Amino acid sequence: MAKPINIQNWLVMKCMCQTCPFNKHENIKDQSPEIANMVRSRCLTKASQICHHPRMHGKKESHLCRGARDFQLEIFSLLGVISEPTDAAWKEAYEQLQSNTKKQEKEVCHVLATA
């Protein structure tokens, strides 16, 4: 089993790579539908997708996939998790989640300290 990679602070590619499975073939369907569907499932249930492009050229992976992120933005916006399908809305929701988590941790510590 591969060692987990912490991608928490990784940037998202500014645009899709030419080889991105989410690039549209003849503007109709995904360039690689089977791979795109596998990534869609994974990026909704497990984690954001790492861009494959650097690895194809023997370089270190350092960014998240723009195609997968655009899909996440679309779905999470439809579900009301983020206010609109933009990177700014994603960042805002992430920061809010972090803030809420810290508040909850403080409350738990306070309850444990006074018990």
Phi, psi and omega in degrees: 000135182291146178289132179299145179247130178279108181255012187307321184253015180285145176279159176263141177306145180292327179213169179288142174289159178298331182264009181298131179296345179271349176299140183276132176273120182055032179057021183242305185233165178302146178301319179230082187304319182296315180292316180301318180294321177297316180293320178305312180299313183294320185281352173264337186246342185234295185197165176294154184272133174281137178295131183277344189303310180301320182297325179297337183248020176072020180255164179288136176288133185217355183225161175269156184289125178294319180298316179293320179295319178300321177295315178301315180301316181298310183291313182294331175290315178299326180278350180084011178288324174236156187287331179204160184279066180227159176297325180296318179294322177300311181299317180299314179295321179296315180296322177296317178298317178299317180297314179297321180296317179296320178298316181295321178297318179297318180296318179296316179299319180296315179298317181293324181289331182263359182281000000 
